[in-house]
């Protein structure tokens, strides 16, 4: 029987012990990885917190916006000789609000010069009736706004946005220039502006025929995006079998003088205008006629222009007023002496704007159309005397003014060239 080894010698481990130790090491390693969250430990469920994804915070529920405040508005036109208090009272401003509104307006609104025809607009809240705004508009470019500011009211002059654009208008005359522009959707006032430019070359009382054409290049003025009016006419062309083809351009020379010239730089200005009133109708011509009131034939020593009462009457040329006042059958009248032994007479006026002895310039208003004296209705009787004898105003031939100076011809050509291109381009419609 072999002897057992001594107790102090190490014993060699057996294979079962080695296998048990290896298994224990593997379990320890897996446990460590499982604790770190890298691998799951077999036989153990992973905590729910370790499996959940990071939560995105939820946005708070959005409340619907409050409904807009409902307002009610009322507006009034300013009448003649009305005071601010009268205007505001008629608008519905009560006595408790009136002092605060007047105090806000006093530094911006000239109370003693309130312009008739302006508009005032008041807005109130439908709930409670509190004043939200008051707009005092003296004109298209002058508006004062009054709004609450704290416990009182404050006023400010609103900045009005004014824009200008260059446009071309082209129309064909059917019955009249006025109706042609109105039919094209344009402001008929452009007819008066164009006829004033062409007044030296085109007689709009006897030269207009159906089928004539008018082209205008003008400034169109907008306020806050809305059309206000036409500004300066920069170019105009009229073409017809009787009038011929006339085209004029607005030019300001280096000295600052502005006038109208044709393509060649010849002045459109003449010593006399073709007519003393804007675009209206000839109701009686020079020569013998049956007088509408006296009912017998007698010489009609002038031309009658039918026009609404109050239409401005121009001096046809530079001169000196020799008479201004009442003159029998002629009613209120003005006489003007010109160069070349010429004198002009304007009869049946409703009012006179000049005095005897004063100098007047061409196109200066000397009075307004009326029906004073021996007249059946509102019209202007216009007569011309040369050397004391009456002559037909429509047959006067007068020289033109000075042309563009030679040293300014190049400047004139460069400024007129784009206007010529505007007139000559093919229109897409009646007006564009």
DAVENPE-V960424 format. One record per residue. SS is DSSP state (~ for helix, > for strand, _ for the rest). PHI is phi in whole degrees, 0 to 359 (* if undefined). NEAR is the number of other ideal C-beta (glycine too) atoms within 12 Angstrom. Layout:
BEGIN
{{SS & PHI & NEAR} {SS & PHI & NEAR}}
END
This chain:
BEGIN
{{_ & * & 3} {_ & 290 & 4} {_ & 272 & 5} {_ & 292 & 8} {_ & 295 & 10} {_ & 295 & 8} {_ & 293 & 7} {_ & 273 & 6} {_ & 267 & 8} {_ & 292 & 8} {_ & 266 & 11} {_ & 283 & 9} {_ & 293 & 12} {_ & 269 & 10} {~ & 299 & 10} {~ & 298 & 10} {~ & 292 & 13} {~ & 297 & 13} {~ & 297 & 13} {~ & 294 & 14} {~ & 293 & 15} {~ & 297 & 15} {~ & 297 & 14} {~ & 296 & 14} {~ & 296 & 14} {~ & 297 & 16} {~ & 295 & 18} {~ & 296 & 15} {~ & 297 & 17} {~ & 297 & 20} {~ & 295 & 19} {~ & 295 & 15} {~ & 295 & 16} {~ & 295 & 21} {~ & 294 & 17} {~ & 281 & 13} {_ & 84 & 14} {_ & 270 & 14} {_ & 229 & 16} {_ & 284 & 18} {_ & 274 & 22} {_ & 303 & 13} {_ & 84 & 10} {_ & 237 & 14} {_ & 284 & 12} {_ & 286 & 17} {_ & 303 & 13} {~ & 299 & 8} {~ & 296 & 11} {~ & 286 & 17} {~ & 275 & 11} {_ & 289 & 9} {_ & 279 & 8} {_ & 301 & 7} {_ & 273 & 7} {_ & 274 & 6} {_ & 299 & 6} {_ & 283 & 6} {_ & 288 & 6} {_ & 295 & 6} {_ & 298 & 6} {_ & 276 & 6} {_ & 276 & 6} {_ & 297 & 6} {_ & 298 & 6} {_ & 294 & 7} {_ & 297 & 8} {_ & 298 & 10} {_ & 293 & 15} {_ & 275 & 15} {> & 241 & 19} {> & 240 & 20} {> & 234 & 21} {> & 217 & 21} {> & 225 & 21} {> & 217 & 26} {> & 275 & 19} {_ & 278 & 28} {_ & 276 & 18} {_ & 293 & 13} {_ & 64 & 12} {_ & 276 & 22} {_ & 270 & 22} {~ & 303 & 34} {~ & 298 & 21} {~ & 295 & 21} {~ & 296 & 37} {~ & 291 & 34} {~ & 296 & 20} {~ & 296 & 20} {~ & 281 & 32} {_ & 109 & 24} {_ & 283 & 33} {_ & 276 & 16} {~ & 296 & 13} {~ & 289 & 11} {~ & 268 & 26} {~ & 304 & 26} {~ & 301 & 18} {~ & 292 & 26} {~ & 293 & 37} {~ & 296 & 27} {~ & 295 & 19} {~ & 290 & 31} {~ & 277 & 33} {_ & 298 & 20} {_ & 277 & 15} {_ & 246 & 22} {_ & 250 & 35} {_ & 286 & 17} {~ & 302 & 20} {~ & 278 & 10} {~ & 231 & 13} {_ & 289 & 29} {_ & 277 & 25} {_ & 293 & 19} {_ & 94 & 17} {_ & 289 & 29} {> & 229 & 26} {> & 239 & 39} {> & 232 & 30} {> & 239 & 33} {> & 242 & 27} {> & 232 & 25} {> & 287 & 18} {_ & 291 & 15} {_ & 262 & 13} {_ & 96 & 12} {_ & 73 & 19} {_ & 292 & 19} {> & 291 & 33} {> & 255 & 25} {> & 195 & 31} {> & 223 & 41} {> & 249 & 32} {> & 246 & 39} {> & 254 & 29} {> & 279 & 27} {> & 189 & 19} {_ & 297 & 22} {_ & 247 & 19} {> & 225 & 23} {> & 224 & 28} {> & 247 & 34} {> & 249 & 30} {> & 245 & 39} {> & 221 & 23} {> & 294 & 22} {> & 219 & 15} {_ & 73 & 8} {_ & 267 & 7} {> & 230 & 16} {> & 241 & 28} {> & 234 & 22} {> & 237 & 27} {> & 212 & 21} {> & 276 & 21} {_ & 284 & 23} {_ & 283 & 13} {_ & 265 & 23} {_ & 276 & 16} {> & 249 & 21} {> & 231 & 17} {> & 232 & 19} {> & 225 & 18} {> & 268 & 24} {> & 232 & 28} {> & 243 & 36} {> & 241 & 40} {> & 227 & 35} {> & 224 & 37} {> & 249 & 28} {_ & 283 & 35} {_ & 254 & 21} {_ & 243 & 18} {_ & 207 & 25} {~ & 295 & 43} {~ & 301 & 29} {~ & 292 & 19} {~ & 296 & 33} {~ & 291 & 34} {~ & 296 & 21} {~ & 292 & 20} {_ & 274 & 30} {_ & 79 & 16} {_ & 255 & 32} {_ & 291 & 25} {_ & 300 & 26} {~ & 299 & 27} {~ & 296 & 39} {~ & 298 & 36} {~ & 294 & 27} {~ & 295 & 33} {~ & 292 & 46} {~ & 293 & 39} {~ & 291 & 34} {~ & 295 & 42} {_ & 269 & 44} {_ & 300 & 36} {_ & 283 & 36} {_ & 244 & 35} {_ & 240 & 36} {_ & 267 & 30} {_ & 285 & 38} {_ & 261 & 34} {_ & 223 & 22} {_ & 265 & 26} {_ & 284 & 34} {_ & 225 & 23} {_ & 299 & 16} {_ & 99 & 17} {_ & 297 & 30} {> & 238 & 31} {> & 232 & 47} {> & 237 & 42} {> & 224 & 48} {> & 250 & 39} {> & 216 & 36} {> & 277 & 26} {> & 251 & 31} {> & 260 & 26} {> & 241 & 21} {> & 239 & 22} {_ & 53 & 17} {_ & 82 & 12} {> & 251 & 14} {> & 299 & 23} {> & 254 & 23} {> & 189 & 24} {> & 268 & 33} {> & 265 & 25} {> & 291 & 27} {> & 274 & 39} {> & 268 & 36} {> & 205 & 42} {> & 212 & 44} {> & 224 & 36} {> & 237 & 41} {> & 222 & 27} {> & 197 & 26} {_ & 295 & 15} {_ & 269 & 20} {_ & 287 & 28} {> & 80 & 18} {> & 256 & 22} {> & 240 & 36} {> & 222 & 37} {> & 227 & 40} {> & 228 & 40} {> & 277 & 32} {> & 220 & 36} {> & 254 & 20} {_ & 280 & 25} {_ & 302 & 16} {_ & 277 & 14} {_ & 98 & 9} {_ & 276 & 18} {> & 248 & 20} {> & 203 & 31} {> & 248 & 38} {> & 222 & 38} {_ & 275 & 32} {_ & 303 & 26} {_ & 273 & 18} {_ & 87 & 29} {_ & 280 & 26} {> & 293 & 28} {_ & 281 & 36} {_ & 290 & 32} {> & 239 & 26} {_ & 297 & 25} {_ & 232 & 37} {_ & 285 & 39} {_ & 289 & 41} {_ & 209 & 41} {_ & 267 & 45} {> & 227 & 43} {_ & 298 & 36} {_ & 301 & 36} {_ & 218 & 31} {> & 245 & 28} {> & 275 & 30} {> & 256 & 26} {> & 204 & 29} {_ & 260 & 24} {_ & 289 & 24} {> & 129 & 20} {> & 284 & 13} {> & 201 & 21} {> & 278 & 14} {_ & 293 & 19} {_ & 294 & 18} {_ & 257 & 15} {_ & 279 & 14} {_ & 61 & 10} {_ & 214 & 11} {> & 281 & 12} {> & 210 & 17} {> & 294 & 18} {> & 258 & 26} {_ & 267 & 27} {_ & 187 & 35} {> & 233 & 40} {> & 259 & 37} {> & 245 & 39} {> & 282 & 26} {_ & 204 & 34} {_ & 299 & 21} {_ & 300 & 23} {_ & 99 & 20} {_ & 299 & 31} {> & 294 & 29} {> & 247 & 44} {> & 266 & 37} {_ & 287 & 39} {_ & 286 & 40} {_ & 200 & 36} {_ & 296 & 27} {> & 177 & 33} {> & 236 & 27} {> & 287 & 31} {> & 262 & 27} {> & 206 & 28} {> & 211 & 28} {> & 161 & 23} {> & 282 & 18} {_ & 214 & 25} {~ & 54 & 14} {~ & 300 & 19} {~ & 283 & 30} {_ & 64 & 29} {> & 294 & 34} {> & 213 & 39} {> & 227 & 46} {> & 241 & 34} {> & 231 & 41} {> & 264 & 28} {_ & 242 & 30} {_ & 290 & 18} {_ & 61 & 21} {_ & 61 & 14} {> & 252 & 31} {> & 222 & 33} {> & 244 & 45} {> & 229 & 40} {> & 235 & 54} {> & 244 & 41} {> & 67 & 43} {> & 288 & 42} {> & 273 & 29} {> & 205 & 25} {> & 237 & 33} {_ & 244 & 23} {_ & 229 & 32} {_ & 235 & 17} {_ & 301 & 20} {_ & 94 & 15} {_ & 268 & 21} {> & 273 & 20} {> & 233 & 34} {_ & 253 & 21} {_ & 303 & 30} {_ & 73 & 27} {_ & 284 & 26} {> & 285 & 25} {> & 256 & 43} {> & 178 & 42} {> & 226 & 30} {> & 302 & 40} {> & 210 & 32} {_ & 217 & 28} {_ & 282 & 30} {_ & 78 & 25} {_ & 272 & 21} {_ & 216 & 30} {_ & 272 & 18} {_ & 189 & 23} {_ & 294 & 29} {> & 193 & 36} {> & 246 & 52} {> & 263 & 48} {> & 242 & 51} {> & 226 & 37} {> & 230 & 40} {> & 244 & 25} {> & 234 & 23} {_ & 62 & 11} {_ & 91 & 12} {> & 251 & 14} {> & 286 & 24} {> & 232 & 26} {_ & 288 & 22} {~ & 300 & 40} {~ & 282 & 25} {~ & 253 & 18} {_ & 289 & 29} {_ & 244 & 15} {_ & 236 & 26} {_ & 291 & 17} {> & 280 & 23} {_ & 282 & 23} {_ & 289 & 19} {_ & 283 & 23} {_ & 297 & 32} {_ & 295 & 19} {~ & 305 & 12} {~ & 289 & 12} {~ & 252 & 24} {~ & 297 & 21} {~ & 294 & 16} {~ & 295 & 19} {~ & 299 & 31} {~ & 297 & 19} {~ & 292 & 14} {~ & 279 & 24} {~ & 275 & 32} {~ & 306 & 18} {~ & 296 & 18} {~ & 288 & 33} {~ & 298 & 25} {~ & 297 & 15} {~ & 295 & 27} {~ & 294 & 33} {~ & 275 & 18} {_ & 289 & 16} {_ & 285 & 12} {_ & 287 & 22} {_ & 273 & 9} {_ & 208 & 15} {_ & 298 & 22} {> & 219 & 27} {_ & 215 & 22}}
END
